[in-house]
Amino acid sequence: MPQVELRHTSQREELARVLSVLEPVLDIVDAPVESPEPAEWCQRRGWHEFLLSLDDQELAESERGGFGRLLLTHSSAPAELRALALQLEGCTRLPVLASGERALPAAALRGVAARKRGQLAVLLGALSPLATHAQRIVDVGAGQGHFARLAAELFATETLALERDPALRGAGQRRAEQTRLGGGVRFVQANIGQQQLELHDSDLAVGLHACGELGDRLVAAAAAAHCDVALISCCLQKTSAPRRSPLSRAARGLELRRGALGLANLTPREQGVEASLAENLRAREARLALRYLLRARGLLVDAGEEMRGVNRRRAQAGFAELARHALQLRQLPAPSAAELHECAER
């Protein structure tokens, strides 16, 4: 994977600060807790007694407001652990993007979910300065092309919508023709995972929810073309390699395992993006129970790998439904009632 040179000193300094916090605790990132026994890294640091003393209510509070905030209320919390939690909160606090929302054509928003409408309005507002100078906007992983249609309409700029799923590409093309909005958008079926992404230095490359490797390929292609790029990444664990290498030279040598990348989707708050905290915790329990079930069937899967090929939303349906689907996907016999009970209890 080509490596990307950071443009601004402030970005390089920020990355260096993050690396200074992350690198000393990579043993924690690389060794997920998968059993009731304290992990070696936890015992070595002397944290296990304090962590085991926390009750369910305190753990739930840390899920809502952040672990660092919880530690501030405990005088018995290890000083090293408290310092690490506060450093992590500082490194992961995102700056507020100075952007005004764009007024979007009502006809282009029919059938678009409310949450997606808000994202589109803010993103289009933030991209106005870049779009003004772009000769072409390239929407990578365009889906049904909501962003591409609106960008072409609002910025009066040639827009290319790249999507690998022919059904989604076709739906986007029909939507553009029916609404007569986004007349400057062209839908192209392309699999960026297998095809080279060709960009020009006058392009504005955009990825709205470009998952895993797709986002990496977008950034690398934009760096090679020396064009502007805007990426809202998600699901960083969606990568074919077991470990992800850095794109930046400044982070050379840092590799993170695929299972750890999925933790970037978590955020401490009562209401998640798609479900409540209670529902998300039940989904995590279902995923852990599924891992126990797969291991009982002889499949030694690492943390996170139990959901390989399974849409994460299936975990919201409960363990029994998730287990039946996961075993069917792996062409294994359906789980028995005894298996489901034993793994759920564990």
C-alpha positions in Angstrom: 0.0 0.0 0.0 1.5 3.4 -0.9 2.2 5.6 2.1 0.8 9.1 2.4 2.8 12.2 3.3 0.9 14.4 5.8 0.5 17.9 4.4 0.5 20.0 7.6 2.9 20.1 10.5 -0.1 20.2 12.9 -1.4 16.9 11.5 2.1 15.3 11.9 2.3 16.5 15.5 -1.1 15.2 16.3 -0.3 11.8 14.9 3.0 11.8 16.8 1.0 12.5 20.0 -1.4 9.6 19.3 1.5 7.3 18.6 3.2 8.3 21.9 0.1 7.1 23.8 -0.6 4.0 21.7 2.7 2.4 21.2 3.5 1.7 24.9 0.1 -0.2 25.2 0.1 -2.2 22.0 0.3 -5.4 24.1 -3.2 -4.5 25.3 -4.5 -3.9 21.8 -3.0 -7.2 20.6 -4.4 -9.3 23.4 -8.2 -9.1 23.8 -9.8 -10.4 27.0 -11.5 -13.6 26.1 -11.8 -15.4 29.4 -12.8 -14.6 33.0 -9.2 -14.7 34.1 -7.3 -11.4 34.1 -5.1 -11.0 31.1 -1.3 -11.1 31.5 -0.9 -7.5 30.6 -3.4 -6.5 33.2 -1.8 -8.5 36.0 1.7 -7.2 35.1 0.5 -3.6 35.4 -1.2 -4.3 38.7 -4.7 -3.2 37.4 -6.6 -6.5 37.8 -7.7 -6.1 41.5 -9.2 -2.6 40.9 -10.9 -3.6 37.6 -12.4 -6.7 39.1 -13.8 -4.6 41.9 -16.0 -2.6 39.6 -19.7 -3.6 39.6 -22.1 -3.8 36.7 -23.5 -0.3 37.3 -20.1 1.2 37.3 -19.2 -0.6 34.1 -22.4 0.7 32.5 -21.6 4.2 33.6 -18.2 3.9 31.9 -20.0 2.9 28.7 -22.2 6.0 28.9 -19.6 8.6 29.8 -16.2 7.2 29.2 -13.8 5.2 31.3 -11.6 8.2 32.2 -14.6 10.0 33.8 -15.3 6.9 35.9 -11.7 6.7 37.1 -11.8 10.3 38.4 -14.4 9.2 41.0 -12.3 6.3 42.3 -9.5 7.3 44.6 -8.3 3.7 44.5 -7.8 3.7 40.7 -4.2 3.0 39.7 -2.5 6.2 38.8 -1.0 4.7 35.6 -4.5 3.5 34.4 -6.1 6.9 35.2 -3.4 8.7 33.3 -3.8 6.4 30.3 -7.5 6.8 30.2 -7.3 10.6 30.2 -4.6 10.6 27.5 -6.8 8.4 25.4 -9.8 10.7 25.8 -7.6 13.6 24.7 -6.4 11.7 21.6 -9.8 10.6 20.5 -11.7 13.8 21.0 -12.7 15.0 17.6 -12.6 18.7 16.7 -15.9 20.3 15.6 -15.9 20.9 11.9 -16.7 24.5 11.1 -19.4 24.0 8.5 -22.8 25.3 7.7 -25.4 22.9 6.5 -26.5 23.2 2.9 -30.3 23.4 2.0 -31.0 20.3 0.0 -33.6 19.9 -2.7 -36.7 18.2 -1.3 -37.1 16.0 -4.4 -33.7 14.5 -4.0 -34.4 13.5 -0.4 -37.5 11.4 -0.9 -36.8 7.9 0.6 -33.5 9.1 2.3 -33.4 8.3 6.0 -33.4 11.3 8.4 -30.0 10.4 9.8 -28.5 10.3 6.3 -30.1 13.6 5.4 -28.3 15.3 8.2 -25.0 13.8 7.2 -25.4 14.8 3.6 -26.3 18.4 4.6 -23.2 18.8 6.8 -20.8 17.1 4.4 -21.9 19.1 1.4 -21.6 22.3 3.5 -18.1 21.3 4.6 -17.0 20.5 1.0 -18.1 23.8 -0.6 -14.6 25.4 -0.5 -13.0 22.3 -2.1 -15.8 21.7 -4.6 -15.4 25.3 -5.9 -12.0 24.5 -7.2 -12.6 20.9 -8.4 -13.2 20.1 -12.0 -14.7 16.7 -11.1 -16.1 15.1 -8.0 -15.5 11.4 -7.6 -17.9 9.6 -5.2 -16.2 6.2 -4.3 -18.6 3.5 -3.0 -21.5 5.7 -4.0 -24.3 3.2 -3.2 -27.6 4.7 -4.6 -25.8 7.9 -5.3 -27.5 10.3 -2.8 -24.3 12.3 -2.3 -23.3 12.2 -5.9 -26.7 13.5 -7.2 -26.7 16.3 -4.6 -23.1 17.3 -5.2 -23.6 17.5 -9.0 -26.8 19.6 -8.5 -25.4 22.0 -5.8 -22.0 22.5 -7.2 -22.8 22.3 -10.9 -19.7 20.1 -11.3 -19.2 16.9 -13.3 -19.6 14.0 -10.8 -18.7 10.4 -11.1 -20.4 7.9 -8.9 -18.5 4.6 -8.5 -20.3 1.6 -7.1 -19.5 -2.1 -7.4 -23.1 -3.4 -6.7 -25.0 -3.3 -10.0 -28.4 -3.2 -8.3 -27.4 -0.1 -6.3 -25.8 1.6 -9.3 -28.9 1.0 -11.3 -31.2 2.3 -8.6 -29.1 5.4 -8.4 -29.2 6.0 -12.1 -33.0 5.6 -12.2 -33.4 7.9 -9.2 -31.3 10.6 -11.0 -33.4 10.3 -14.1 -36.8 10.3 -12.3 -36.0 13.4 -10.1 -34.1 15.2 -12.9 -31.6 16.3 -10.3 -27.9 15.7 -10.5 -27.9 15.9 -14.3 -24.1 16.1 -14.2 -23.7 12.8 -12.5 -22.5 9.6 -14.2 -22.9 6.2 -12.6 -20.2 3.6 -13.2 -20.0 0.1 -12.0 -16.5 -0.4 -10.5 -14.9 -2.6 -7.9 -12.2 -0.5 -6.3 -11.0 -3.5 -4.4 -10.0 -5.1 -7.6 -9.6 -2.2 -10.1 -7.2 0.7 -9.9 -8.8 4.0 -8.9 -7.7 6.6 -11.4 -7.8 10.2 -10.1 -6.6 13.6 -11.5 -5.0 16.4 -9.6 -8.1 18.6 -10.2 -10.5 16.0 -8.7 -12.2 16.1 -5.3 -12.4 12.4 -4.2 -15.1 11.6 -1.6 -15.9 8.5 0.4 -19.0 8.7 2.6 -18.9 5.6 4.8 -16.1 4.0 2.8 -15.5 0.9 4.8 -12.0 -0.6 5.6 -9.9 -1.2 2.6 -12.1 1.0 0.4 -11.2 4.0 2.4 -7.5 3.1 2.4 -7.5 2.7 -1.4 -9.3 6.1 -1.8 -6.7 7.9 0.4 -3.8 6.2 -1.4 -5.1 7.1 -4.8 -5.8 10.7 -3.8 -2.2 11.0 -2.5 -0.8 9.6 -5.7 -2.9 12.0 -7.8 -2.2 15.0 -5.4 -5.9 15.8 -5.3 -8.2 16.8 -2.5 -9.9 14.0 -0.6 -12.7 13.9 2.0 -13.3 10.6 3.8 -15.9 9.6 6.4 -14.5 6.1 7.2 -16.3 3.3 9.1 -15.9 -0.4 9.8 -12.1 -0.2 9.6 -12.0 -4.0 10.3 -13.3 -4.7 6.8 -10.0 -5.6 5.4 -8.7 -8.8 3.8 -5.3 -8.8 5.6 -5.2 -9.9 9.3 -3.3 -6.7 10.2 -3.6 -3.2 8.8 -0.5 -1.3 7.8 -0.4 2.5 8.1 -0.8 4.8 5.2 1.4 7.5 6.6 5.2 7.5 6.7 5.0 9.1 10.1 3.3 5.9 11.5 5.6 3.4 9.7 5.9 0.2 11.6 2.6 0.4 13.4 0.3 -2.5 12.5 -3.0 -3.2 14.2 -4.9 -6.5 14.1 -8.2 -6.7 12.3 -10.2 -7.4 15.4 -8.9 -4.4 17.2 -9.9 -2.1 14.3 -13.5 -3.0 14.9 -13.4 -1.3 18.3 -13.1 2.0 16.6 -16.9 1.8 15.9 -17.6 2.0 19.7 -18.4 5.2 21.4 -19.3 6.0 25.1 -22.9 7.2 25.2 -26.4 6.1 26.1 -27.8 6.0 22.6 -25.7 4.6 19.8 -26.0 5.3 16.1 -28.4 2.4 15.5 -29.4 1.1 19.0 -29.4 1.9 22.7 -26.5 1.1 25.0 -28.6 -1.8 26.5 -29.3 -3.2 23.0 -25.6 -2.9 22.1 -24.5 -4.7 25.2 -26.9 -7.6 24.5 -25.5 -7.8 21.0 -22.0 -8.0 22.3 -23.1 -10.8 24.7 -24.6 -12.6 21.7 -21.4 -12.3 19.7 -19.3 -13.6 22.6 -21.7 -16.6 23.0 -21.4 -17.2 19.2 -17.6 -17.3 19.5 -18.0 -19.9 22.3 -20.3 -22.0 20.1 -18.0 -21.9 17.1 -15.1 -23.0 19.3 -17.2 -25.8 20.7 -17.7 -26.9 17.0 -14.0 -26.9 16.5 -13.6 -23.5 14.8 -10.9 -21.4 16.7 -11.9 -17.9 15.8 -10.3 -14.7 17.2 -12.3 -11.9 18.7 -14.4 -10.3 16.0 -14.0 -13.1 13.5 -17.2 -14.8 14.6 -19.0 -12.2 12.6 -17.0 -12.7 9.4 -19.6 -12.6 6.5 -22.4 -11.8 8.9 -24.1 -8.4 9.0 -23.5 -6.9 12.5 -27.2 -6.0 12.8 -28.0 -9.7 13.1 -26.5 -9.7 16.6 -29.4 -7.3 17.6 -31.9 -10.2 16.9 -30.5 -12.3 19.8 -28.1 -15.2 20.2 -30.3 -18.0 18.9 -31.1 -16.2 15.6 -27.5 -15.1 15.2 -26.2 -18.6 15.9 -28.5 -20.3 13.4 -27.4 -17.8 10.6 -23.7 -18.0 11.4 -23.7 -21.8 11.4 -25.7 -22.0 8.2 -23.3 -19.6 6.6 -20.4 -21.9 7.5 -22.4 -25.0 6.3 -22.6 -26.4 9.8 -25.6 -28.2 11.4 -28.1 -25.9 13.2 -27.4 -25.4 17.0 -29.2 -27.6 19.5 -31.2 -26.1 22.3 -28.6 -27.5 24.8 -25.7 -25.8 22.9 -27.6 -22.5 22.8 -28.3 -22.6 26.5 -24.8 -23.6 27.5 -23.0 -20.9 25.4 -25.5 -18.2 26.4 -25.1 -19.0 30.1 -21.3 -18.9 29.8 
